[in-house]
Amino acid sequence: MEFDLAILGGGAGGLACAARAAAQGLSVLLCEPQGAGFDKPCGEGLMPSGVLALRELGVASAGRTRPFPGLRYCVPGAGSLEIDFAAPGQSWWRPDLHAALLEHLPPAPQCVRLEGSARVTSRGESGFVLHCAGQTATARWLVAADGASGTSAAWLRRARRPGRARRIGVRGRFEERSSLDRVEIHLGGNMDVYLTPLPRSAVNVVVLAEWPRADLPAAADVLAAGLKHLPAAGACLGASLGPPAGRSLGLPWPRTATDGRAFLVGDAGGAVDPILGAGTSIAL
């Protein structure tokens, strides 16, 4: 199989890249390590720049999103500070955003999707040879959009430094017990809580915490600790809508974001904490 562009990673950044490339007439190979519909733990709120990027792609948001006017910063004992955007942000349930982006991909042969991790076996001035899902393909250009912990396009990345304290992020979803009118950021030392109002009367809760060891604690324990540490963040929350999910936020910096015909996109290019959907907006 021969393609103009191979994209390694099927998250928001990879899907947006595939849709934009296909709209420009390029043939695209999209390799999705997690498979279709992967529900990545993230903030689920898009900043206005991300909303604009989706609009330029032609992604329809009607009935799928919930607008919010800005942010509210909350610090125990110090009150709150509200900041309005020049244009509204939007929150999406992550699977809904994934589905909306998939709708904008053309069918094969212009865009071929393979489920599985891809391995680049050779690269040169004319392009790349890679293997995915038992198939071999060539591509003139390559985008690695497989996240902060991805391993594709290793020549663009620096080696991880073990043994350092790192941040972890945990995402849970709850029923909305009382109305949340904007994204709230509750700041509290080494543990912060971020609330995003979601469609269908729900709230996304992200807890970011410092964790000094290599092993990750249970996501439910981190979520409970964050809400206990900053109890005002739980005032609008009702019942949990499912088990939380977490991941390490190692914040690796690449050696370079581009190298000839290869590019890093999204968290692969230097992770952004998924506090408010800023990482997703940047990737889009």
C-alpha positions as CSV (number, residue, x, y, z in Angstrom):
1,M,0.0,0.0,0.0
2,E,1.3,3.5,-0.9
3,F,0.1,6.7,0.7
4,D,1.0,10.4,0.8
5,L,0.7,10.5,4.6
6,A,0.8,8.0,7.4
7,I,-0.6,9.0,10.8
8,L,0.4,7.0,13.8
9,G,-2.3,7.6,16.4
10,G,-6.1,8.0,16.2
11,G,-6.9,10.5,19.0
12,A,-8.3,14.0,18.4
13,G,-5.1,15.3,16.9
14,G,-4.5,12.3,14.6
15,L,-8.1,12.3,13.4
16,A,-8.1,16.1,12.7
17,C,-4.8,15.7,10.9
18,A,-6.3,12.9,8.7
19,A,-9.4,14.9,7.9
20,R,-7.5,18.0,7.0
21,A,-5.0,16.1,4.8
22,A,-7.8,14.2,3.0
23,A,-9.6,17.5,2.4
24,Q,-6.4,18.7,0.7
25,G,-6.5,15.6,-1.6
26,L,-3.8,13.5,0.1
27,S,-4.2,9.7,0.5
28,V,-4.0,8.8,4.2
29,L,-3.1,5.8,6.2
30,L,-4.4,6.1,9.8
31,C,-3.0,3.6,12.4
32,E,-5.0,3.5,15.6
33,P,-3.1,1.8,18.5
34,Q,-6.1,1.8,20.9
35,G,-8.7,1.1,18.3
36,A,-11.8,3.1,17.4
37,G,-13.7,4.9,20.2
38,F,-10.8,5.0,22.8
39,D,-12.1,7.1,25.7
40,K,-8.9,8.9,26.7
41,P,-9.0,10.5,30.2
42,C,-8.9,14.2,29.6
43,G,-10.6,17.5,30.6
44,E,-13.2,17.3,27.8
45,G,-13.5,21.1,27.6
46,L,-12.3,22.8,24.4
47,M,-10.8,26.3,24.5
48,P,-12.1,28.7,21.9
49,S,-9.1,27.9,19.6
50,G,-10.1,24.3,19.6
51,V,-13.8,25.2,18.8
52,L,-12.6,27.3,15.9
53,A,-10.4,24.4,14.6
54,L,-13.4,22.1,14.6
55,R,-15.6,24.6,12.9
56,E,-12.9,25.0,10.1
57,L,-12.9,21.3,9.7
58,G,-16.7,21.3,9.3
59,V,-17.3,19.2,12.4
60,A,-20.9,19.6,13.4
61,S,-21.4,20.2,17.1
62,A,-25.2,20.7,17.3
63,G,-26.8,18.6,20.1
64,R,-23.4,17.2,21.1
65,T,-21.7,20.0,23.0
66,R,-22.3,22.4,25.9
67,P,-20.9,25.9,25.7
68,F,-19.2,27.6,28.6
69,P,-18.3,31.3,28.8
70,G,-15.0,31.1,30.6
71,L,-13.1,29.9,33.7
72,R,-13.5,30.3,37.4
73,Y,-10.4,29.9,39.6
74,C,-11.0,28.9,43.2
75,V,-8.4,28.9,46.0
76,P,-9.4,27.9,49.6
77,G,-9.6,31.0,51.8
78,A,-9.1,33.4,48.9
79,G,-12.4,33.5,47.1
80,S,-12.7,33.0,43.3
81,L,-11.7,34.8,40.1
82,E,-13.8,34.6,36.9
83,I,-12.3,35.1,33.4
84,D,-14.5,35.3,30.4
85,F,-13.4,34.2,26.9
86,A,-13.8,36.4,23.8
87,A,-15.8,33.5,22.4
88,P,-17.4,30.5,24.2
89,G,-15.6,27.3,24.8
90,Q,-17.3,23.9,24.2
91,S,-17.3,20.7,26.2
92,W,-17.7,17.3,24.5
93,W,-17.9,13.8,25.9
94,R,-14.7,12.4,24.5
95,P,-16.4,9.5,22.6
96,D,-18.7,12.0,21.0
97,L,-15.8,14.1,19.8
98,H,-14.1,11.0,18.5
99,A,-17.2,10.0,16.6
100,A,-17.7,13.5,15.1
101,L,-14.1,13.5,13.8
102,L,-14.5,10.0,12.3
103,E,-17.6,11.2,10.4
104,H,-15.3,13.6,8.5
105,L,-12.9,10.9,7.2
106,P,-13.4,9.8,3.6
107,P,-13.7,6.1,2.9
108,A,-10.9,3.9,1.5
109,P,-8.9,4.1,-0.6
110,Q,-8.3,7.8,0.2
111,C,-8.3,7.1,3.9
112,V,-7.4,3.6,5.2
113,R,-7.8,2.9,8.9
114,L,-5.9,0.1,10.6
115,E,-6.2,-0.9,14.3
116,G,-2.9,-1.5,15.9
117,S,0.5,0.0,16.6
118,A,2.7,0.9,13.7
119,R,6.4,0.3,13.4
120,V,8.6,2.3,11.1
121,T,11.2,0.0,9.6
122,S,13.0,2.4,7.3
123,R,13.1,6.1,6.5
124,G,14.8,8.2,3.9
125,E,14.5,11.4,1.8
126,S,11.7,9.8,-0.3
127,G,9.6,8.6,2.7
128,F,8.9,5.8,5.1
129,V,8.2,2.1,5.2
130,L,6.0,0.9,8.1
131,H,4.2,-2.2,9.3
132,C,0.8,-2.1,11.0
133,A,-1.8,-4.9,11.6
134,G,0.2,-7.4,9.6
135,Q,0.4,-5.1,6.6
136,T,3.3,-3.1,5.0
137,A,2.8,0.4,3.7
138,T,4.9,3.3,2.3
139,A,4.3,6.9,2.9
140,R,5.9,10.1,1.7
141,W,5.1,11.9,5.0
142,L,4.7,10.7,8.6
143,V,2.9,12.2,11.6
144,A,3.3,10.6,15.0
145,A,0.3,11.5,17.1
146,D,0.4,8.6,19.6
147,G,0.6,10.6,22.8
148,A,3.1,11.5,25.4
149,S,4.0,7.9,26.1
150,G,4.0,6.8,22.5
151,T,7.0,5.1,21.0
152,S,6.7,5.7,17.2
153,A,9.1,8.1,15.5
154,A,11.6,7.5,18.2
155,W,14.2,9.5,16.4
156,L,12.2,12.6,17.2
157,R,12.0,12.0,20.9
158,R,14.3,12.1,23.9
159,A,14.7,9.2,26.3
160,R,12.7,9.3,29.4
161,R,14.5,10.1,32.7
162,P,13.4,7.5,35.3
163,G,13.1,8.0,39.0
164,R,11.7,11.6,39.0
165,A,8.5,12.8,40.7
166,R,5.8,13.2,38.2
167,R,2.2,14.3,37.8
168,I,-0.7,12.0,37.4
169,G,-4.1,12.8,36.1
170,V,-7.4,11.1,36.9
171,R,-10.7,11.7,35.1
172,G,-14.1,10.8,36.5
173,R,-17.6,11.8,35.3
174,F,-20.5,12.6,37.7
175,E,-24.1,13.6,37.6
176,E,-24.6,17.4,37.9
177,R,-26.4,17.9,41.2
178,S,-26.4,21.7,40.9
179,S,-25.7,23.9,37.9
180,L,-22.1,24.5,36.9
181,D,-22.0,27.5,34.6
182,R,-18.3,27.5,33.6
183,V,-15.1,25.5,34.0
184,E,-13.8,25.6,37.6
185,I,-10.2,25.2,38.6
186,H,-9.7,24.5,42.3
187,L,-6.1,25.0,43.2
188,G,-4.6,23.4,46.3
189,G,-0.9,22.8,46.7
190,N,0.2,19.5,45.2
191,M,-3.3,18.5,44.2
192,D,-5.7,20.4,41.9
193,V,-9.3,19.6,40.8
194,Y,-10.8,20.8,37.5
195,L,-14.5,20.7,36.8
196,T,-16.0,20.9,33.3
197,P,-19.8,21.1,32.7
198,L,-20.7,18.4,30.2
199,P,-23.7,17.9,27.9
200,R,-26.5,15.7,29.3
201,S,-26.3,17.3,32.8
202,A,-23.0,15.8,33.7
203,V,-19.6,17.1,35.1
204,N,-16.1,16.0,34.1
205,V,-13.8,16.0,37.1
206,V,-10.0,15.9,36.7
207,V,-7.6,15.6,39.6
208,L,-4.0,16.4,39.0
209,A,-1.5,15.3,41.7
210,E,2.2,14.9,42.3
211,W,3.3,11.3,42.7
212,P,6.9,10.6,43.7
213,R,7.1,6.9,42.7
214,A,7.0,5.0,39.4
215,D,3.9,2.9,40.3
216,L,0.6,4.6,39.9
217,P,-2.1,4.6,42.6
218,A,-5.6,3.4,41.9
219,A,-7.5,6.1,40.0
220,A,-10.4,5.9,42.4
221,D,-8.1,6.6,45.3
222,V,-6.6,9.7,43.6
223,L,-10.1,11.0,42.7
224,A,-11.4,10.6,46.3
225,A,-8.2,12.2,47.7
226,G,-8.6,15.2,45.4
227,L,-12.2,15.8,46.3
228,K,-11.4,15.4,50.0
229,H,-8.4,17.8,49.7
230,L,-10.6,20.5,48.0
231,P,-14.1,19.8,49.2
232,A,-15.6,22.9,47.5
233,A,-15.0,21.2,44.2
234,G,-17.6,18.5,45.1
235,A,-20.5,20.8,45.8
236,C,-22.1,20.5,42.4
237,L,-21.5,16.7,42.0
238,G,-24.1,14.0,42.2
239,A,-23.6,10.3,41.7
240,S,-20.6,8.9,39.9
241,L,-21.3,7.9,36.2
242,G,-18.7,5.2,36.1
243,P,-15.2,4.2,37.2
244,P,-12.5,6.9,36.9
245,A,-9.5,6.5,34.6
246,G,-6.0,7.8,35.1
247,R,-2.6,8.2,33.4
248,S,0.9,9.5,34.0
249,L,1.6,13.1,33.0
250,G,5.3,12.8,32.4
251,L,5.5,15.9,30.3
252,P,8.3,14.7,28.0
253,W,9.9,17.2,25.7
254,P,10.8,15.9,22.2
255,R,14.3,16.2,20.7
256,T,12.6,18.1,17.8
257,A,8.9,18.4,16.6
258,T,9.9,18.0,13.0
259,D,12.6,16.2,11.0
260,G,12.4,16.3,7.3
261,R,9.1,14.6,6.4
262,A,8.2,13.5,9.9
263,F,6.2,15.5,12.5
264,L,5.0,15.1,16.1
265,V,1.4,16.2,16.7
266,G,-0.5,16.8,20.0
267,D,0.9,15.3,23.3
268,A,3.6,13.5,21.3
269,G,5.1,16.9,20.7
270,G,5.4,17.8,24.4
271,A,2.5,16.9,26.6
272,V,0.2,19.6,27.9
273,D,-1.6,18.8,31.2
274,P,-5.2,17.9,30.2
275,I,-6.5,20.4,32.6
276,L,-9.1,22.2,30.5
277,G,-8.8,20.5,27.2
278,A,-5.9,22.8,26.3
279,G,-3.9,19.8,25.0
280,T,-6.8,18.7,22.8
281,S,-7.3,22.3,21.5
282,I,-3.6,22.6,20.7
283,A,-3.6,19.2,18.9
284,L,-6.6,20.2,16.8
